[in-house]
Amino acid sequence: MTTSDDLAARVARLEDLEAIKQLKYRYWRCLDTKQWDEMTECFTPDASAAYGEGRYTFAGRDAIMQFLRDAMGVQSGTWGHHHGHHPEIELTGPTTARGVWALHNYLLNPRAQRGVRMACYYRDEYVKTGGVWRIKHTGYTYLYNEEWSRADMPSLRVLAPVDGR
């Protein structure tokens, strides 16, 4: 027989899993829409990141955010489309968790005539402080990373406005 305490624990677990999913989705949305202030809140102050199989490694939320602003900010000319899915989240304690996410990413930089398509797997660690889940560590490894010169395709055009949002 299920007790009310068992049900409450199961509901709390489901709420934690959903909150972690929402956190990661917010991370990608903010990255694509360049919402840097909101994205900053996704990380713990002492977060770390290892992007591109560790090629780009950062310690601390400020360092991570500076890299992302530089690499993906309006001035870089780079626009991204990050689609994360298939979350595998494990609650490792009352305030800790880890997750694996599949990512399909498309980047374009019309000014630099560069296109990039990637399939990756993120491996994250999360902590819950003050009732809020945040990213403690994030990073990905490639399944593939495909890059090309957009100049090689003379008919290729960006038709939707890229207006600096």
C-alpha positions as CSV (number, residue, x, y, z in Angstrom):
1,M,0.0,0.0,0.0
2,T,1.2,3.5,-0.9
3,T,1.3,6.0,1.9
4,S,0.9,9.7,1.7
5,D,4.6,10.1,2.5
6,D,5.5,7.8,-0.4
7,L,3.2,9.8,-2.8
8,A,4.7,13.1,-1.6
9,A,8.2,11.8,-2.2
10,R,7.3,10.5,-5.7
11,V,5.7,13.9,-6.6
12,A,8.8,15.7,-5.2
13,R,11.0,13.5,-7.4
14,L,8.9,14.3,-10.5
15,E,8.9,18.0,-9.7
16,D,12.7,17.9,-9.4
17,L,13.1,16.1,-12.7
18,E,10.8,18.6,-14.4
19,A,12.6,21.5,-12.9
20,I,16.0,20.2,-14.2
21,K,14.5,19.8,-17.7
22,Q,13.1,23.3,-17.6
23,L,16.6,24.6,-16.5
24,K,18.3,22.9,-19.5
25,Y,15.7,24.1,-21.9
26,R,16.1,27.6,-20.6
27,Y,19.9,27.4,-21.0
28,W,19.5,26.6,-24.7
29,R,16.8,29.2,-25.3
30,C,18.8,31.9,-23.6
31,L,21.9,30.9,-25.6
32,D,20.0,31.1,-28.9
33,T,18.2,34.3,-28.1
34,K,21.2,35.9,-26.4
35,Q,19.4,36.5,-23.1
36,W,22.7,36.7,-21.1
37,D,21.3,38.0,-17.8
38,E,18.7,35.3,-17.7
39,M,21.2,32.6,-18.7
40,T,23.6,33.7,-15.9
41,E,20.9,32.5,-13.4
42,C,21.1,29.0,-14.9
43,F,24.6,28.5,-13.3
44,T,26.0,28.2,-9.8
45,P,28.6,30.9,-9.1
46,D,31.3,28.2,-9.0
47,A,30.1,26.3,-12.1
48,S,32.5,24.8,-14.6
49,A,32.2,24.1,-18.3
50,A,34.1,21.9,-20.8
51,Y,32.7,22.6,-24.3
52,G,34.0,20.9,-27.5
53,E,35.4,17.9,-25.7
54,G,37.2,20.1,-23.3
55,R,38.8,22.4,-25.9
56,Y,37.0,25.3,-24.3
57,T,37.2,24.9,-20.5
58,F,36.1,27.5,-17.9
59,A,35.9,27.7,-14.1
60,G,33.3,30.0,-12.6
61,R,30.0,31.4,-13.9
62,D,31.6,34.7,-14.9
63,A,34.2,33.0,-17.1
64,I,31.6,30.8,-18.8
65,M,29.3,33.7,-19.5
66,Q,32.1,35.8,-20.9
67,F,33.0,33.0,-23.3
68,L,29.4,32.5,-24.4
69,R,28.9,36.3,-24.9
70,D,32.1,36.5,-27.0
71,A,31.4,33.3,-29.0
72,M,27.7,33.8,-29.5
73,G,27.0,37.4,-28.9
74,V,25.6,39.8,-31.5
75,Q,29.1,41.2,-32.3
76,S,30.4,37.7,-33.2
77,G,27.8,37.4,-36.1
78,T,27.1,33.9,-35.0
79,W,23.5,32.6,-34.7
80,G,22.7,29.3,-33.2
81,H,19.8,26.8,-33.1
82,H,20.4,24.3,-30.2
83,H,17.9,21.5,-29.9
84,G,18.4,19.4,-26.8
85,H,16.4,16.2,-26.2
86,H,16.3,12.7,-24.8
87,P,17.2,13.7,-21.2
88,E,18.5,11.0,-18.9
89,I,18.4,12.5,-15.4
90,E,19.5,10.8,-12.3
91,L,18.8,12.3,-8.9
92,T,21.9,11.4,-6.9
93,G,20.8,13.0,-3.6
94,P,18.2,15.4,-2.3
95,T,20.0,18.4,-3.8
96,T,22.2,16.8,-6.5
97,A,21.7,15.3,-9.9
98,R,23.4,14.5,-13.1
99,G,22.1,14.3,-16.6
100,V,22.9,13.3,-20.2
101,W,21.3,15.2,-23.1
102,A,21.4,14.7,-26.8
103,L,22.0,17.9,-28.8
104,H,21.6,18.8,-32.4
105,N,23.1,22.2,-33.1
106,Y,23.2,24.4,-36.2
107,L,25.3,27.6,-36.2
108,L,25.7,30.1,-39.0
109,N,27.7,33.2,-39.4
110,P,26.8,34.9,-42.6
111,R,29.4,37.7,-42.1
112,A,32.2,35.1,-41.8
113,Q,30.6,32.8,-44.5
114,R,30.7,29.9,-42.0
115,G,28.2,27.1,-41.2
116,V,28.5,24.5,-38.5
117,R,26.3,21.4,-37.7
118,M,27.0,19.3,-34.6
119,A,25.5,16.3,-32.9
120,C,26.7,16.1,-29.3
121,Y,26.0,14.6,-25.9
122,Y,26.0,16.9,-22.9
123,R,26.9,15.6,-19.5
124,D,25.8,17.9,-16.7
125,E,25.8,18.1,-12.9
126,Y,23.2,20.0,-11.1
127,V,22.7,21.3,-7.5
128,K,19.6,22.6,-5.8
129,T,20.1,25.6,-3.6
130,G,17.4,27.7,-2.0
131,G,14.9,25.4,-3.7
132,V,16.2,26.2,-7.2
133,W,18.1,23.8,-9.5
134,R,21.2,25.2,-11.2
135,I,24.0,23.9,-13.5
136,K,27.1,23.1,-11.5
137,H,29.0,21.6,-14.5
138,T,28.2,21.3,-18.2
139,G,30.1,20.1,-21.2
140,Y,29.7,18.0,-24.3
141,T,31.4,15.5,-26.6
142,Y,30.9,15.3,-30.3
143,L,29.3,12.5,-32.3
144,Y,30.2,14.7,-35.3
145,N,31.1,18.3,-36.0
146,E,30.6,19.4,-39.6
147,E,31.8,22.8,-40.8
148,W,31.7,24.4,-44.2
149,S,32.2,27.7,-46.0
150,R,28.9,29.3,-47.0
151,A,30.8,31.1,-49.8
152,D,31.1,27.7,-51.6
153,M,27.3,27.8,-52.1
154,P,26.5,31.0,-54.1
155,S,22.8,30.5,-54.0
156,L,22.7,30.2,-50.2
157,R,21.0,33.1,-48.5
158,V,19.7,34.0,-45.0
159,L,16.1,35.0,-45.7
160,A,14.8,35.5,-42.2
161,P,16.0,38.8,-40.5
162,V,18.9,38.4,-38.2
163,D,18.3,41.6,-36.2
164,G,20.5,41.4,-33.2
165,R,18.1,39.9,-30.7
